[in-house]
């Protein structure tokens, strides 16, 4: 059959068009596949981070179990352990490791909370915790700490590309997958203790209506700017961007043109609630003690008195100092202020008094019903008490409890804070001090 030149051109054109359409469709499919792969990898990466956080929390809580001295505290920690272990298992279930038999891993995450709950119930019934049970909790803690470190190392390998969360199809170039990392974990459970048992401080202190501003007089924008200028020791003409902040603590917000300095002043009372200077501190030329002194002097200049340093941390050459109000030798952990100091020249780079403005008022702190000696009896015998004082701590119910704060030392050298209710002698809270060259924090 003869094909005319025109028809031949049409056939060629049609063929080219079909090939072009198929090529475009193929590119679209490949692009869609890449988007889907990115979405899957994001989900896996988030689950990996959640898993690391949960296992680390399990380890921190197990360590507190070693220092708990009452059935009530063991019960509280056991509930927390159960919740954190459940979070870890939920995150683990979202990772691409279905083909692995992770019976030991799941067993560990299930038993840490269950075993702790069983021990706490015995204590609540008036029984004593045995040396064997302490040894079991200690073994669980040691293992959880090692597991947590391994988890973070695995996450680091995933983030650096050394280990892949999924196979992309090019087997020769793919790095080992996360499955192989979990295989290593499962094999390390040989030293996991065999357990025999029956049966399987507060972030919400900012939720209340601010005490210091709720009934204070309103201040004008001009007056608020004046206080901002005095507090930051900067000319008021620098603050060219002015806005309003709503919420439970309405404020005037002042910023400079390039947004490197921002300050908020409450509309009621005219208190500086917050400011931040966004500059890089190039080096650490001051000692931590000098940095703390600079922060204390700044509070004095603002007229904020009776504040005592609690803890501090130096990160990237900026020392952040935490202060609590001292009310006739009672440390009020509800009334908090943070001050950030540039360690290259001592400049104040940050200030946050929101916790103080929300919670501070003229208190009538009751007398302690029990003596410090009686309160010491509620501290675990496995802790050596170094010092003690009265402290006011916040509760989850937006209340305050008067406690004896005991600074203790564990057998492994850890410094631990134990809070015993000054009215009931009940153990209310345990905090572990994390101390390093950069400063001191609590977990």
SULCORBEL-V840552 format. One record per residue. N is the residue number from 1. RES is the residue in one letter. SS is DSSP state (alpha for helix, beta for strand, coil for the rest). PHI is phi in degrees with one decimal (NA if undefined). PSI is psi in radians with two decimals (NA if undefined). Layout:
<<N/RES/SS/PHI/PSI> <N/RES/SS/PHI/PSI>>
This chain:
<<1/X/coil/NA/2.25> <2/X/coil/-81.1/2.41> <3/X/coil/-114.2/2.20> <4/X/coil/-69.0/2.79> <5/X/alpha/-60.4/-0.67> <6/X/alpha/-64.6/-0.77> <7/X/alpha/-65.9/-0.63> <8/X/alpha/-62.8/-0.73> <9/X/alpha/-62.4/-0.70> <10/X/alpha/-63.1/-0.74> <11/X/alpha/-63.8/-0.79> <12/X/alpha/-61.5/-0.76> <13/X/alpha/-63.2/-0.73> <14/X/alpha/-64.0/-0.74> <15/X/alpha/-62.4/-0.78> <16/X/alpha/-61.5/-0.70> <17/X/alpha/-64.1/-0.77> <18/X/alpha/-62.2/-0.80> <19/X/alpha/-60.4/-0.72> <20/X/alpha/-63.4/-0.77> <21/X/alpha/-61.4/-0.78> <22/X/alpha/-63.0/-0.68> <23/X/alpha/-64.9/-0.78> <24/X/alpha/-61.7/-0.75> <25/X/alpha/-63.0/-0.68> <26/X/alpha/-64.7/-0.72> <27/X/alpha/-63.6/-0.71> <28/X/alpha/-62.3/-0.74> <29/X/alpha/-64.3/-0.73> <30/X/alpha/-64.3/-0.71> <31/X/alpha/-64.7/-0.73> <32/X/alpha/-62.7/-0.69> <33/X/alpha/-65.0/-0.70> <34/X/alpha/-64.8/-0.72> <35/X/alpha/-62.9/-0.74> <36/X/alpha/-63.3/-0.71> <37/X/alpha/-65.4/-0.70> <38/X/alpha/-62.8/-0.71> <39/X/alpha/-63.9/-0.75> <40/X/alpha/-64.2/-0.78> <41/X/alpha/-62.9/-0.64> <42/X/alpha/-64.0/-0.76> <43/X/alpha/-61.5/-0.78> <44/X/alpha/-64.8/-0.73> <45/X/alpha/-63.6/-0.72> <46/X/alpha/-65.3/-0.71> <47/X/alpha/-63.8/-0.65> <48/X/alpha/-64.1/-0.75> <49/X/alpha/-64.7/-0.72> <50/X/alpha/-62.5/-0.69> <51/X/alpha/-63.5/-0.78> <52/X/alpha/-61.1/-0.78> <53/X/alpha/-61.7/-0.77> <54/X/alpha/-66.1/-0.75> <55/X/alpha/-66.6/-0.65> <56/X/alpha/-64.7/-0.69> <57/X/alpha/-64.9/-0.67> <58/X/alpha/-59.2/-0.77> <59/X/alpha/-63.9/-0.78> <60/X/alpha/-61.4/-0.74> <61/X/alpha/-70.8/-0.65> <62/X/alpha/-62.2/-0.65> <63/X/alpha/-65.0/-0.68> <64/X/alpha/-63.2/-0.58> <65/X/alpha/-57.0/-0.63> <66/X/alpha/-64.2/-0.42> <67/X/alpha/-106.8/0.00> <68/X/coil/-71.2/2.46> <69/X/coil/-116.3/0.03> <70/X/coil/-139.5/2.75> <71/X/alpha/-63.3/-0.62> <72/X/alpha/-63.5/-0.75> <73/X/alpha/-68.4/-0.73> <74/X/alpha/-58.7/-0.70> <75/X/alpha/-62.8/-0.80> <76/X/alpha/-61.7/-0.77> <77/X/alpha/-69.2/-0.59> <78/X/alpha/-64.8/-0.72> <79/X/alpha/-62.3/-0.73> <80/X/alpha/-64.5/-0.73> <81/X/alpha/-61.3/-0.76> <82/X/alpha/-60.4/-0.75> <83/X/alpha/-65.7/-0.76> <84/X/alpha/-69.2/-0.67> <85/X/alpha/-65.7/-0.65> <86/X/alpha/-64.5/-0.68> <87/X/alpha/-63.5/-0.69> <88/X/alpha/-64.3/-0.75> <89/X/alpha/-66.2/-0.65> <90/X/alpha/-64.1/-0.73> <91/X/alpha/-67.1/-0.69> <92/X/alpha/-61.9/-0.63> <93/X/alpha/-69.8/-0.28> <94/X/coil/-90.3/-0.10> <95/X/coil/-90.3/2.67> <96/X/coil/-77.8/1.15> <97/X/coil/-130.0/0.50> <98/X/coil/-60.7/-0.55> <99/X/coil/-75.1/-0.18> <100/X/coil/-85.7/2.58> <101/X/coil/-96.6/1.61> <102/X/coil/-98.9/0.79> <103/X/alpha/-61.0/-0.75> <104/X/alpha/-68.0/-0.69> <105/X/alpha/-62.3/-0.85> <106/X/alpha/-64.2/-0.65> <107/X/alpha/-62.6/-0.76> <108/X/alpha/-61.3/-0.84> <109/X/alpha/-63.8/-0.52> <110/X/alpha/-77.1/-0.71> <111/X/alpha/-80.3/-0.42> <112/X/alpha/-59.1/-0.78> <113/X/alpha/-74.0/-0.71> <114/X/alpha/-64.6/-0.75> <115/X/alpha/-66.0/-0.76> <116/X/alpha/-61.4/-0.70> <117/X/alpha/-63.8/-0.72> <118/X/alpha/-64.0/-0.73> <119/X/alpha/-64.5/-0.75> <120/X/alpha/-64.9/-0.64> <121/X/alpha/-65.1/-0.65> <122/X/alpha/-65.1/-0.70> <123/X/alpha/-66.6/-0.67> <124/X/alpha/-64.7/-0.44> <125/X/coil/-87.2/0.14> <126/X/coil/92.3/0.04> <127/X/coil/-83.0/2.84> <128/X/coil/-98.2/2.55> <129/X/coil/-75.7/2.39> <130/X/coil/-90.0/2.84> <131/X/alpha/-61.2/-0.62> <132/X/alpha/-64.4/-0.69> <133/X/alpha/-67.7/-0.67> <134/X/alpha/-62.7/-0.71> <135/X/alpha/-63.4/-0.68> <136/X/alpha/-64.8/-0.78> <137/X/alpha/-63.7/-0.70> <138/X/alpha/-62.4/-0.72> <139/X/alpha/-65.8/-0.71> <140/X/alpha/-61.4/-0.74> <141/X/alpha/-63.7/-0.82> <142/X/alpha/-57.4/-0.74> <143/X/alpha/-70.1/-0.70> <144/X/alpha/-64.9/-0.62> <145/X/alpha/-64.6/-0.76> <146/X/alpha/-65.2/-0.71> <147/X/alpha/-64.0/-0.72> <148/X/alpha/-62.0/-0.78> <149/X/alpha/-62.2/-0.71> <150/X/alpha/-65.3/-0.66> <151/X/alpha/-63.2/-0.80> <152/X/alpha/-65.5/-0.62> <153/X/alpha/-65.4/-0.69> <154/X/alpha/-65.0/-0.74> <155/X/alpha/-62.6/-0.69> <156/X/alpha/-61.5/-0.70> <157/X/alpha/-66.4/-0.63> <158/X/alpha/-66.6/-0.80> <159/X/alpha/-65.0/-0.55> <160/X/alpha/-84.2/-0.14> <161/X/coil/89.6/0.01> <162/X/coil/-67.9/-0.54> <163/X/beta/-127.8/2.36> <164/X/beta/-97.7/2.57> <165/X/coil/-80.1/-0.50> <166/X/coil/-141.4/2.76> <167/X/coil/-82.2/2.42> <168/X/coil/-97.1/-0.13> <169/X/coil/113.4/-0.47> <170/X/coil/-93.9/1.48> <171/X/coil/-57.3/-0.58> <172/X/coil/-69.5/-0.58> <173/X/coil/-98.4/-0.18> <174/X/coil/-70.0/2.40> <175/X/coil/-73.3/2.94> <176/X/beta/-59.6/2.61> <177/X/beta/-91.7/2.97> <178/X/alpha/-62.3/-0.41> <179/X/alpha/-56.2/-0.74> <180/X/alpha/-66.1/-0.57> <181/X/alpha/-65.0/-0.71> <182/X/alpha/-72.4/-0.45> <183/X/alpha/-61.1/-0.67> <184/X/alpha/-64.7/-0.72> <185/X/alpha/-60.6/-0.82> <186/X/alpha/-60.6/-0.63> <187/X/alpha/-72.8/-0.27> <188/X/alpha/-88.0/0.04> <189/X/alpha/-83.4/0.18> <190/X/alpha/-63.2/-0.52> <191/X/alpha/-92.9/0.11> <192/X/coil/-65.3/2.24> <193/X/coil/-67.9/2.54> <194/X/coil/-84.6/2.18> <195/X/coil/-111.9/2.45> <196/X/coil/-122.4/2.12> <197/X/coil/-158.8/2.88> <198/X/coil/-88.2/2.06> <199/X/coil/86.8/2.50> <200/X/coil/-52.0/NA> <201/X/coil/NA/2.92> <202/X/coil/-105.8/2.27> <203/X/alpha/-79.1/-0.21> <204/X/alpha/-92.7/0.26> <205/X/alpha/-67.6/-0.23> <206/X/alpha/-88.2/0.00> <207/X/coil/-83.8/-0.37> <208/X/coil/-77.3/2.89> <209/X/coil/-68.4/2.25> <210/X/coil/-56.8/2.22> <211/X/coil/-71.1/-0.70> <212/X/coil/-78.2/-0.36> <213/X/coil/-109.8/-0.32> <214/X/coil/-60.0/-0.60> <215/X/coil/-117.0/0.22> <216/X/coil/-79.3/2.78> <217/X/coil/-72.8/2.61> <218/X/beta/-72.2/2.55> <219/X/coil/-118.5/2.62> <220/X/coil/-75.9/2.89> <221/X/alpha/-61.1/-0.67> <222/X/alpha/-63.7/-0.76> <223/X/alpha/-67.0/-0.68> <224/X/alpha/-64.2/-0.71> <225/X/alpha/-64.7/-0.66> <226/X/alpha/-61.6/-0.75> <227/X/alpha/-68.9/-0.62> <228/X/alpha/-61.3/-0.81> <229/X/alpha/-62.6/-0.75> <230/X/alpha/-67.9/-0.74> <231/X/alpha/-65.0/-0.67> <232/X/alpha/-93.2/-0.09> <233/X/coil/56.4/0.83> <234/X/coil/-132.1/2.60> <235/X/coil/-64.5/2.38> <236/X/alpha/-63.7/-0.40> <237/X/alpha/-69.4/-0.27> <238/X/alpha/-67.6/-0.52> <239/X/coil/-88.5/1.56> <240/X/coil/-92.8/-0.32> <241/X/beta/-106.0/1.99> <242/X/beta/-122.1/2.25> <243/X/beta/-141.6/3.10> <244/X/beta/-118.5/2.51> <245/X/beta/-114.8/2.19> <246/X/coil/-93.8/-3.02> <247/X/coil/114.7/-2.86> <248/X/coil/-71.5/-0.33> <249/X/coil/-130.0/1.37> <250/X/coil/-59.6/2.43> <251/X/beta/-138.8/2.77> <252/X/beta/-90.7/2.35> <253/X/beta/-115.0/2.19> <254/X/beta/-118.2/2.27> <255/X/beta/-135.3/2.70> <256/X/coil/-83.8/3.10> <257/X/coil/-62.4/-0.72> <258/X/coil/-93.3/0.20> <259/X/coil/61.7/0.46> <260/X/coil/-88.8/-0.20> <261/X/beta/-132.8/2.29> <262/X/beta/-140.2/2.47> <263/X/beta/-144.1/2.43> <264/X/beta/-117.1/2.32> <265/X/beta/-123.6/2.26> <266/X/beta/-65.4/2.45> <267/X/coil/-69.4/-0.52> <268/X/beta/-103.5/2.07> <269/X/coil/95.2/-0.48> <270/X/coil/68.3/0.62> <271/X/coil/-89.4/2.45> <272/X/beta/-73.1/2.02> <273/X/beta/-95.1/-0.41> <274/X/beta/-168.4/2.49> <275/X/beta/-154.0/2.75> <276/X/beta/-147.9/2.30> <277/X/beta/-110.6/2.06> <278/X/coil/-91.1/1.31> <279/X/coil/-127.3/2.70> <280/X/coil/-87.1/2.24> <281/X/coil/-84.6/2.02> <282/X/coil/-73.2/-0.50> <283/X/coil/-159.5/3.01> <284/X/coil/-108.3/1.81> <285/X/coil/-103.3/-0.33> <286/X/coil/-99.1/2.70> <287/X/coil/-79.8/2.86> <288/X/alpha/-59.2/-0.66> <289/X/alpha/-63.4/-0.70> <290/X/alpha/-67.3/-0.65> <291/X/alpha/-64.7/-0.74> <292/X/alpha/-62.5/-0.72> <293/X/alpha/-62.2/-0.69> <294/X/alpha/-62.7/-0.69> <295/X/alpha/-67.0/-0.73> <296/X/alpha/-63.4/-0.74> <297/X/alpha/-63.3/-0.64> <298/X/alpha/-64.1/-0.75> <299/X/alpha/-63.4/-0.68> <300/X/alpha/-61.4/-0.73> <301/X/alpha/-63.0/-0.57> <302/X/alpha/-79.4/-0.15> <303/X/coil/82.5/0.30> <304/X/coil/-95.0/1.89> <305/X/coil/-107.8/2.98> <306/X/coil/62.5/0.50> <307/X/beta/-97.9/2.37> <308/X/beta/-117.6/2.40> <309/X/beta/-65.6/2.30> <310/X/beta/-106.1/-1.12> <311/X/beta/-141.9/2.87> <312/X/beta/-150.8/2.84> <313/X/beta/-151.1/2.39> <314/X/beta/-106.8/1.95> <315/X/beta/-127.1/2.21> <316/X/coil/53.2/0.76> <317/X/coil/66.2/0.38> <318/X/beta/-124.4/2.12> <319/X/beta/-94.1/2.06> <320/X/beta/-100.6/2.08> <321/X/beta/-107.7/2.26> <322/X/beta/-98.5/2.25> <323/X/beta/-116.7/2.57> <324/X/beta/-128.1/2.58> <325/X/beta/-71.4/2.40> <326/X/beta/-108.3/1.91> <327/X/beta/-107.4/1.67> <328/X/coil/51.3/0.92> <329/X/coil/70.7/0.24> <330/X/beta/-106.2/2.10> <331/X/beta/-79.8/2.03> <332/X/beta/-95.7/1.68> <333/X/beta/-73.4/-0.02> <334/X/beta/-81.9/-0.53> <335/X/beta/-100.1/1.56> <336/X/beta/-113.4/2.52> <337/X/beta/-135.9/2.44> <338/X/beta/-117.5/2.38> <339/X/beta/-129.1/2.28> <340/X/beta/-108.4/2.28> <341/X/beta/-119.9/2.27> <342/X/beta/-72.1/2.15> <343/X/coil/-84.4/0.02> <344/X/coil/-86.4/-0.56> <345/X/coil/-142.8/0.04> <346/X/coil/84.8/0.10> <347/X/coil/-66.2/2.49> <348/X/beta/-82.4/2.03> <349/X/beta/-100.1/-0.36> <350/X/beta/-152.3/2.66> <351/X/beta/-152.9/2.29> <352/X/beta/-139.1/1.89> <353/X/coil/-113.4/0.31> <354/X/alpha/-62.2/-0.75> <355/X/alpha/-61.0/-0.66> <356/X/alpha/-67.6/-0.81> <357/X/alpha/-66.1/-0.57> <358/X/alpha/-72.4/-0.67> <359/X/alpha/-111.2/-0.32> <360/X/coil/-76.3/2.38> <361/X/coil/-162.4/2.97> <362/X/coil/-76.1/1.78> <363/X/coil/-87.7/2.70> <364/X/coil/-112.1/1.43> <365/X/coil/-70.1/2.20> <366/X/coil/-71.1/2.80> <367/X/coil/-71.2/2.59> <368/X/coil/-69.9/2.35> <369/X/coil/-80.6/-0.36> <370/X/coil/-122.1/2.73> <371/X/coil/-81.1/2.86> <372/X/alpha/-63.3/-0.62> <373/X/alpha/-62.8/-0.72> <374/X/alpha/-66.8/-0.68> <375/X/alpha/-64.5/-0.59> <376/X/alpha/-60.5/-0.49> <377/X/coil/-66.4/-0.34> <378/X/coil/-87.4/-0.13> <379/X/coil/-81.0/2.48> <380/X/coil/-55.2/2.37> <381/X/coil/-66.5/-0.19> <382/X/coil/-85.5/0.05> <383/X/coil/-115.7/2.44> <384/X/beta/-95.2/2.10> <385/X/beta/-77.7/2.17> <386/X/beta/-96.5/-0.75> <387/X/beta/-157.0/2.90> <388/X/beta/-149.9/2.64> <389/X/beta/-159.7/2.92> <390/X/beta/-84.2/2.50> <391/X/beta/-147.4/2.61> <392/X/beta/-106.3/2.13> <393/X/beta/-119.1/2.61> <394/X/beta/-80.6/2.69> <395/X/coil/-115.6/2.92> <396/X/coil/-64.5/-0.37> <397/X/coil/-92.0/0.36> <398/X/coil/63.0/0.46> <399/X/coil/-107.7/3.13> <400/X/beta/-127.4/2.49> <401/X/beta/-126.1/2.33> <402/X/beta/-83.4/2.16> <403/X/beta/-134.1/2.80> <404/X/beta/-90.0/2.19> <405/X/beta/-97.4/2.03> <406/X/beta/-107.8/2.16> <407/X/beta/-87.8/2.15> <408/X/beta/-126.2/2.87> <409/X/beta/-125.4/2.26> <410/X/coil/-85.8/2.96> <411/X/coil/-61.8/-0.52> <412/X/coil/-86.2/0.12> <413/X/coil/92.6/-0.14> <414/X/coil/-64.2/2.46> <415/X/beta/-95.1/2.27> <416/X/beta/-129.4/2.44> <417/X/beta/-105.0/2.21> <418/X/beta/-120.0/2.32> <419/X/beta/-113.0/2.07> <420/X/beta/-111.4/2.19> <421/X/beta/-57.1/2.21> <422/X/coil/-77.8/-0.11> <423/X/coil/-103.7/-0.64> <424/X/coil/-113.6/-0.21> <425/X/coil/68.9/0.26> <426/X/coil/-82.9/2.58> <427/X/beta/-78.1/2.07> <428/X/beta/-99.7/-0.61> <429/X/beta/-159.6/2.62> <430/X/beta/-130.9/2.26> <431/X/beta/-125.9/2.44> <432/X/beta/-103.5/2.21> <433/X/beta/-82.0/2.18> <434/X/beta/-101.8/1.88> <435/X/beta/-113.5/2.36> <436/X/beta/-149.9/-3.11> <437/X/coil/-63.0/-0.48> <438/X/coil/-79.2/-0.31> <439/X/beta/147.5/-2.78> <440/X/beta/-131.8/2.26> <441/X/beta/-131.2/2.99> <442/X/beta/-121.8/2.63> <443/X/coil/-131.7/NA>>
